[in-house]
Amino acid sequence: MDDSDAIERASQAKKGSPFLNTEQAAFYLGLCPRKMQSMRSEGSGPRFRRHSRYVRYHIDDLDSWSRETAKSENGDA
């Protein structure tokens, strides 16, 4: 993913509330919603919250998870 794509995706996702639904969070991270659901059930994905019956991801948690994932994949952890 190039920087301009990441910036555009971040700008689209950040419009409005800092809380994103599964589809928006997946779009922000460049993943499919089904992968987000799978990671959530396995406990391996980004931190999420339940607002009533709705699953929400805070954009800061997505950024943090992404950085940590990149570090562990590069062996920097």
DRENDORO-115824 format. One line per 5 residues: their letters; for each residue x, y, z of N, C-alpha, C, O. Coordinates in steps of 0.2 Angstrom, whole numbers, always signed. Layout:
residues N
A) X Y Z X Y Z X Y Z X Y Z ~ ...;
END
This chain:
residues 77
MDDSD) +4 -6 +0 +0 +0 +0 +4 +6 +0 +9 +7 +4 ~ +3 +11 -5 +7 +17 -5 +4 +22 +0 -1 +22 +2 ~ +8 +27 +2 +6 +32 +7 +0 +36 +5 -4 +37 +9 ~ -1 +38 -2 -6 +41 -4 -13 +37 -3 -18 +40 -1 ~ -12 +31 -4 -18 +26 -3 -20 +26 +5 -26 +26 +6;
AIERA) -15 +26 +9 -16 +25 +16 -19 +32 +19 -23 +32 +23 ~ -17 +38 +16 -19 +44 +18 -26 +45 +16 -30 +47 +20 ~ -28 +43 +10 -35 +43 +7 -39 +39 +11 -45 +41 +13 ~ -37 +33 +13 -41 +28 +17 -42 +31 +24 -48 +31 +27 ~ -37 +34 +27 -38 +37 +34 -43 +43 +33 -47 +44 +38;
SQAKK) -42 +47 +28 -46 +53 +28 -54 +51 +27 -58 +54 +30 ~ -55 +46 +23 -62 +43 +22 -65 +40 +29 -70 +42 +31 ~ -61 +37 +32 -63 +33 +38 -64 +38 +44 -68 +37 +48 ~ -60 +43 +45 -60 +48 +50 -65 +53 +50 -66 +57 +55 ~ -69 +54 +44 -74 +58 +44 -80 +57 +49 -82 +51 +49;
GSPFL) -81 +62 +53 -86 +60 +58 -83 +58 +65 -78 +60 +67 ~ -87 +52 +67 -85 +49 +74 -78 +46 +73 -76 +43 +68 ~ -74 +46 +79 -68 +42 +79 -70 +34 +80 -65 +30 +80 ~ -76 +33 +81 -78 +26 +82 -80 +23 +75 -85 +26 +72 ~ -77 +18 +73 -79 +15 +66 -82 +8 +67 -81 +4 +72;
NTEQA) -87 +6 +63 -90 +0 +63 -85 -5 +59 -80 -3 +57 ~ -87 -11 +59 -82 -17 +57 -81 -15 +49 -75 -16 +47 ~ -85 -13 +45 -84 -12 +38 -79 -6 +37 -75 -6 +33 ~ -80 -1 +41 -76 +5 +41 -69 +4 +43 -64 +6 +40 ~ -69 +0 +49 -62 -2 +51 -58 -6 +47 -52 -6 +46;
AFYLG) -62 -11 +43 -59 -15 +38 -56 -11 +33 -50 -12 +30 ~ -60 -7 +30 -58 -2 +25 -52 +2 +27 -47 +2 +23 ~ -52 +5 +33 -46 +9 +35 -40 +5 +35 -34 +7 +34 ~ -40 -2 +37 -34 -6 +38 -33 -10 +31 -27 -13 +31 ~ -37 -9 +26 -36 -13 +20 -37 -20 +21 -34 -24 +17;
LCPRK) -42 -22 +25 -44 -29 +26 -51 -30 +24 -55 -25 +23 ~ -53 -36 +23 -61 -37 +22 -64 -38 +29 -61 -40 +34 ~ -71 -36 +29 -74 -36 +35 -75 -43 +38 -74 -44 +44 ~ -75 -48 +34 -75 -55 +37 -68 -57 +41 -68 -60 +45 ~ -63 -54 +38 -56 -55 +42 -57 -52 +49 -54 -54 +53;
MQSMR) -60 -46 +49 -60 -42 +55 -64 -46 +60 -63 -47 +66 ~ -70 -49 +58 -74 -53 +62 -70 -59 +64 -71 -61 +70 ~ -67 -62 +60 -63 -68 +62 -58 -67 +67 -57 -70 +72 ~ -54 -61 +66 -49 -59 +71 -52 -58 +78 -49 -59 +83 ~ -58 -54 +77 -61 -53 +84 -63 -59 +88 -62 -59 +94;
SEGSG) -66 -64 +84 -68 -70 +88 -62 -74 +90 -62 -78 +95 ~ -56 -73 +87 -50 -77 +89 -46 -73 +94 -42 -76 +98 ~ -48 -67 +95 -44 -62 +100 -38 -60 +97 -33 -58 +101 ~ -37 -60 +91 -30 -58 +88 -30 -51 +85 -25 -49 +82 ~ -36 -48 +84 -37 -42 +80 -36 -36 +85 -34 -36 +91;
PRFRR) -38 -30 +82 -38 -24 +86 -43 -24 +91 -48 -27 +91 ~ -41 -20 +96 -46 -19 +102 -53 -16 +99 -53 -12 +95 ~ -58 -19 +102 -65 -16 +100 -69 -15 +106 -67 -17 +111 ~ -75 -12 +105 -79 -10 +110 -86 -12 +108 -88 -12 +102 ~ -90 -14 +113 -97 -15 +111 -101 -9 +114 -101 -8 +120;
HSRYV) -105 -6 +109 -109 +0 +111 -116 -3 +110 -119 -3 +104 ~ -119 -6 +115 -126 -9 +115 -124 -16 +111 -120 -20 +113 ~ -128 -17 +106 -126 -23 +102 -122 -21 +96 -120 -26 +92 ~ -119 -15 +95 -115 -14 +90 -107 -14 +92 -105 -12 +97 ~ -103 -17 +87 -96 -17 +88 -93 -11 +85 -95 -9 +79;
RYHID) -89 -8 +89 -85 -2 +86 -78 -2 +88 -76 -5 +93 ~ -74 +1 +83 -67 +1 +84 -65 +8 +84 -67 +12 +80 ~ -61 +10 +89 -58 +17 +89 -52 +18 +85 -48 +13 +84 ~ -52 +23 +81 -47 +24 +76 -40 +24 +79 -35 +21 +76 ~ -39 +26 +85 -32 +26 +89 -30 +19 +90 -25 +17 +90;
DLDSW) -35 +14 +92 -34 +7 +93 -32 +4 +87 -28 -1 +87 ~ -35 +6 +81 -33 +3 +75 -26 +5 +73 -22 +0 +70 ~ -24 +11 +74 -17 +13 +72 -12 +10 +77 -7 +7 +74 ~ -14 +9 +83 -9 +6 +88 -9 -2 +86 -3 -4 +86 ~ -14 -5 +84 -14 -12 +83 -10 -13 +76 -6 -18 +76;
SRETA) -10 -9 +71 -7 -9 +65 +1 -8 +66 +5 -12 +63 ~ +3 -3 +71 +10 -2 +72 +13 -8 +75 +18 -11 +74 ~ +9 -11 +80 +11 -17 +84 +12 -23 +79 +17 -27 +80 ~ +7 -24 +75 +8 -29 +70 +14 -29 +65 +17 -34 +64 ~ +15 -23 +63 +21 -21 +59 +27 -23 +62 +32 -26 +59;
KSENG) +28 -21 +69 +34 -22 +73 +35 -30 +73 +40 -32 +72 ~ +30 -33 +75 +31 -41 +76 +32 -44 +70 +36 -49 +70 ~ +29 -42 +64 +31 -45 +57 +38 -44 +55 +41 -48 +52 ~ +41 -38 +58 +48 -36 +56 +53 -39 +61 +59 -38 +60 ~ +50 -42 +66 +55 -45 +71 +57 -40 +76 +62 -41 +79;
DA) +54 -34 +76 +56 -28 +81 +53 -29 +88 +55 -24 +92 ~ +49 -33 +89 +45 -33 +95 +49 -35 +101 +47 -35 +107;
END
